Amino acid sequence: QVQLVESGGGLVQAGGSLTLSCTASGSIFRINAMNWYCQAPGKQRELVAAITSGSTTNYADSVKGRFTISRTENTVYLRMNSLKPEDTGVYYCNADVMRGIYYYNYWGQGTQVTVSS
């Protein structure tokens, strides 16, 4: 089995910063892409940032220049600067994990980020 465990969420004022982390553990051969999604209240879950095993990154337009995704082999980070109230939501870690010869997609349990105005 594979688990993704997130940490680092919390309450912060607009303009502040937070760093989220997510560590994968369990029966892992390798991890390909690792991603962060955000689900704002009343909205669908949306991709915020992604990073490949080769460290190629991709960001949603709304966070470009403010958020930075990075990773080690089994841990992904999301540094969030200049936070805005519209960044509020539950942030989920997502990863494509190779077990045996197949890749499987896993989700973390989510961590709440609340940005007050």
Secondary structure, 3 states (H helix, E strand, C coil): CEEEEEECCEEEECCCCEEEEEEEEECCCEEEEEEEEEECCCCCEEEEEEECCCCCEEECHHHCCCEEEEECCCEEEEEECCCCHHHCEEEEEEEEEEECCEEEEEECCCEEEEEEC
